Amino acid sequence: MEGLLYSFLAGTSTVFGVIILVIFGKISEKVLASLLGFAAGIMLSISVFELMPESLQLGSMTITVIGFILGAGMMFLLDKIVPHSHMSSGEDLVVENVGKLDSMDNKMLRTGYLILFGIALHNLPEGLAIGAGIEASPQMGIFIAIAIAFHNIPEGLAIAGPLKSGGLSIGKIFLFTLLAGLMTPLGTAIGMLFLKISEVFIGGSLAFAAGAMIYIVNDELIPQANTMHSHNANFGMIIGLLLGFIFL
């Protein structure tokens, strides 16, 4: 239950993106760069200093390498197949894989729905990462949840912006964003069912989580953060990396 609670809080942090959009209209590039950099730093720290060594201890080098490749590979496939967005600035989106649902009249609304669908699917392996971390140690699970929460706030903005521009009401945007976030605890619940099988399976899952998170860091967080403000991005990443190293 503790793992599901952490995962729920991490997943539903996407709604903060909607709240920010409603209150402020947009968030500054410097703040976003720091936020994304911080999330990247914590994710890297957890993956390199905790998940990989713990995976090796519970399983073997073969299990760790295979798990890592599967985690990164799954995120690569989602990246290629599923519609999603990258923030090129504090308010602009670069949207990928939107060549679907062209029959919808409102292009912006269609884009918002596709981003919503893509982020919801991306949240499943993030939930698995929290579950695997909890199985290894509660402290690790908490730090993974914190990193994902910081990562999910800009994702909430990425969902809310196009939907709002497409004319959808704030209430529906809030609801849809919340539903996308709830895919994270669903991923945790599914993972926790399988993580009871054996320590070797837990080891492979930890490496899988590491591979998925490092792919997210390199493919999304660092490039987006550096595009917005490289100095703030580096500062946020260094702080996140050091905090992860100190407290884990």
C-alpha positions as CSV (number, residue, x, y, z in Angstrom):
1,M,0.0,0.0,0.0
2,E,2.9,2.4,0.8
3,G,4.3,1.9,-2.8
4,L,0.8,2.6,-4.3
5,L,0.5,5.8,-2.3
6,Y,3.9,7.1,-3.4
7,S,3.1,6.1,-7.0
8,F,-0.3,7.8,-6.8
9,L,1.2,11.1,-5.6
10,A,3.9,10.9,-8.3
11,G,1.4,10.2,-11.0
12,T,-1.2,12.7,-10.1
13,S,1.4,15.5,-10.0
14,T,0.5,15.9,-13.7
15,V,-2.5,17.9,-12.5
16,F,-0.1,20.6,-11.1
17,G,0.7,21.3,-14.7
18,V,-3.0,22.1,-15.3
19,I,-3.1,24.3,-12.1
20,I,0.0,26.2,-13.2
21,L,-1.6,26.8,-16.7
22,V,-4.8,28.1,-15.1
23,I,-3.1,30.4,-12.6
24,F,-0.1,31.7,-14.4
25,G,-0.9,30.9,-18.1
26,K,2.6,29.6,-18.6
27,I,5.8,28.9,-16.6
28,S,9.1,30.6,-17.3
29,E,11.7,28.7,-19.3
30,K,14.3,29.2,-16.5
31,V,12.0,27.5,-14.0
32,L,11.1,24.7,-16.4
33,A,14.8,24.1,-17.2
34,S,15.7,23.8,-13.5
35,L,12.7,21.5,-12.9
36,L,13.6,19.2,-15.8
37,G,17.3,19.3,-14.9
38,F,16.6,18.4,-11.3
39,A,14.4,15.4,-12.3
40,A,17.1,14.3,-14.7
41,G,19.7,14.5,-12.0
42,I,17.7,12.4,-9.5
43,M,16.8,9.8,-12.1
44,L,20.5,9.4,-13.1
45,S,21.6,9.2,-9.5
46,I,19.0,6.6,-8.7
47,S,19.7,4.5,-11.8
48,V,23.5,4.5,-11.6
49,F,24.2,4.5,-7.8
50,E,21.2,2.3,-6.6
51,L,19.2,0.5,-9.2
52,M,22.0,-1.1,-11.2
53,P,24.2,-2.2,-8.2
54,E,21.1,-3.5,-6.4
55,S,20.0,-5.4,-9.6
56,L,23.5,-7.0,-9.9
57,Q,23.4,-8.0,-6.2
58,L,19.9,-9.6,-6.4
59,G,20.4,-11.2,-9.9
60,S,23.5,-11.4,-12.0
61,M,25.4,-9.4,-14.6
62,T,23.4,-11.2,-17.4
63,I,20.1,-10.4,-15.7
64,T,21.1,-6.8,-15.1
65,V,22.2,-6.2,-18.7
66,I,19.1,-7.8,-20.2
67,G,16.8,-5.9,-17.9
68,F,18.5,-2.6,-18.7
69,I,18.3,-3.2,-22.5
70,L,14.6,-4.2,-22.2
71,G,13.8,-1.1,-20.2
72,A,15.5,1.2,-22.6
73,G,14.2,-0.7,-25.6
74,M,10.6,-0.5,-24.4
75,M,10.9,3.3,-24.0
76,F,12.4,3.5,-27.5
77,L,9.5,1.6,-29.0
78,L,7.0,3.8,-27.2
79,D,8.9,6.9,-28.4
80,K,8.7,5.6,-32.0
81,I,5.1,4.4,-32.0
82,V,3.1,6.4,-29.4
83,P,2.2,10.1,-29.9
84,H,3.9,12.4,-27.5
85,S,5.4,15.8,-27.2
86,H,8.7,17.6,-26.3
87,M,8.7,21.1,-24.9
88,S,11.0,23.2,-27.1
89,S,10.3,26.3,-24.9
90,G,8.2,27.3,-22.0
91,E,5.1,27.3,-24.2
92,D,5.9,25.6,-27.5
93,L,5.5,21.9,-28.2
94,V,7.3,19.7,-30.7
95,V,4.8,16.9,-31.2
96,E,5.8,13.5,-32.6
97,N,3.8,10.6,-34.1
98,V,0.5,12.5,-34.6
99,G,-0.3,11.1,-38.0
100,K,-3.4,9.4,-36.6
101,L,-7.0,10.4,-36.0
102,D,-6.9,12.9,-38.9
103,S,-10.7,12.8,-39.1
104,M,-11.0,15.0,-36.1
105,D,-12.0,18.6,-37.0
106,N,-10.0,20.4,-34.4
107,K,-6.3,19.8,-35.0
108,M,-5.2,21.3,-31.7
109,L,-7.7,19.3,-29.7
110,R,-6.6,16.1,-31.6
111,T,-3.0,16.8,-30.8
112,G,-3.9,17.2,-27.1
113,Y,-5.7,13.9,-27.0
114,L,-2.8,12.1,-28.7
115,I,-0.3,13.6,-26.2
116,L,-2.7,12.5,-23.4
117,F,-2.7,9.0,-24.8
118,G,1.1,8.9,-25.2
119,I,1.9,10.2,-21.7
120,A,-0.6,7.8,-20.2
121,L,1.2,4.8,-21.8
122,H,4.6,6.3,-20.8
123,N,3.4,6.4,-17.2
124,L,3.0,2.6,-16.9
125,P,6.8,1.8,-16.9
126,E,7.4,4.7,-14.6
127,G,5.0,3.1,-12.2
128,L,6.9,-0.2,-12.5
129,A,10.1,1.7,-11.6
130,I,8.5,2.9,-8.3
131,G,7.3,-0.6,-7.5
132,A,10.7,-2.1,-8.1
133,G,12.3,0.6,-6.0
134,I,10.0,0.0,-3.1
135,E,10.7,-3.7,-3.2
136,A,14.4,-3.0,-3.0
137,S,14.1,-0.3,-0.2
138,P,11.3,2.2,0.8
139,Q,13.8,5.0,0.6
140,M,14.7,4.2,-3.0
141,G,11.0,4.0,-3.9
142,I,10.4,7.5,-2.4
143,F,13.3,9.0,-4.4
144,I,12.1,7.5,-7.7
145,A,8.6,8.8,-6.9
146,I,10.0,12.3,-6.3
147,A,11.9,12.3,-9.6
148,I,8.9,11.1,-11.5
149,A,6.7,13.7,-9.8
150,F,9.1,16.5,-10.9
151,H,9.1,15.0,-14.4
152,N,5.3,14.8,-14.5
153,I,4.6,18.5,-13.9
154,P,5.9,19.6,-17.3
155,E,4.0,16.6,-18.8
156,G,0.8,18.0,-17.3
157,L,1.5,21.3,-19.1
158,A,2.1,19.4,-22.3
159,I,-1.3,17.8,-22.0
160,A,-3.2,20.9,-20.8
161,G,-1.9,23.4,-23.4
162,P,-3.2,21.9,-26.6
163,L,-6.5,20.7,-25.0
164,K,-7.1,24.3,-23.7
165,S,-6.3,25.8,-27.1
166,G,-8.7,23.3,-28.6
167,G,-11.6,24.6,-26.5
168,L,-11.9,21.9,-23.9
169,S,-13.1,23.0,-20.5
170,I,-10.7,23.2,-17.6
171,G,-12.8,20.6,-15.7
172,K,-12.4,18.1,-18.5
173,I,-8.7,18.9,-18.9
174,F,-8.2,18.4,-15.2
175,L,-10.0,15.0,-15.3
176,F,-8.2,13.7,-18.4
177,T,-4.8,14.8,-17.0
178,L,-5.6,13.1,-13.7
179,L,-6.6,9.9,-15.5
180,A,-3.2,9.9,-17.4
181,G,-1.4,10.3,-14.1
182,L,-3.3,7.4,-12.6
183,M,-1.6,5.1,-15.1
184,T,1.5,5.4,-12.8
185,P,0.0,3.7,-9.8
186,L,-1.6,1.1,-12.1
187,G,1.9,0.3,-13.4
188,T,3.1,0.0,-9.8
189,A,0.2,-2.3,-8.9
190,I,0.9,-4.6,-11.9
191,G,4.7,-4.6,-11.1
192,M,4.1,-5.4,-7.4
193,L,2.1,-8.5,-8.4
194,F,5.0,-9.9,-10.4
195,L,7.8,-8.7,-8.1
196,K,6.7,-11.3,-5.5
197,I,8.0,-14.1,-7.8
198,S,11.7,-14.1,-6.9
199,E,14.7,-11.9,-6.0
200,V,16.1,-12.5,-9.5
201,F,12.9,-11.1,-11.0
202,I,13.2,-8.0,-8.7
203,G,16.8,-7.6,-9.9
204,G,15.8,-7.7,-13.5
205,S,13.0,-5.2,-12.8
206,L,15.4,-2.8,-11.1
207,A,17.6,-2.9,-14.2
208,F,14.6,-2.5,-16.4
209,A,13.6,0.6,-14.4
210,A,17.1,2.0,-14.7
211,G,17.1,1.5,-18.5
212,A,13.7,3.2,-18.9
213,M,14.7,6.2,-16.7
214,I,18.1,6.8,-18.4
215,Y,16.4,6.7,-21.8
216,I,13.8,9.3,-20.6
217,V,16.7,11.4,-19.2
218,N,18.7,11.4,-22.3
219,D,15.9,11.5,-24.8
220,E,13.5,14.0,-23.1
221,L,14.7,15.7,-20.0
222,I,18.2,16.9,-20.8
223,P,17.6,18.0,-24.4
224,Q,14.4,19.9,-23.4
225,A,16.0,21.5,-20.4
226,N,19.1,22.6,-22.3
227,T,17.0,24.1,-25.1
228,M,15.2,26.3,-22.6
229,H,18.1,27.4,-20.4
230,S,21.3,25.4,-20.4
231,H,22.8,27.0,-17.2
232,N,19.7,26.4,-15.1
233,A,19.3,22.9,-16.6
234,N,22.9,22.0,-15.5
235,F,22.4,23.6,-12.1
236,G,19.2,21.6,-11.5
237,M,20.8,18.4,-12.7
238,I,23.8,18.8,-10.5
239,I,21.6,19.5,-7.4
240,G,19.4,16.5,-8.2
241,L,22.4,14.2,-8.8
242,L,24.1,15.3,-5.5
243,L,20.9,14.9,-3.5
244,G,20.3,11.5,-4.9
245,F,23.9,10.5,-4.1
246,I,23.8,11.9,-0.5
247,F,20.4,10.6,0.6
248,L,20.2,7.2,-1.1
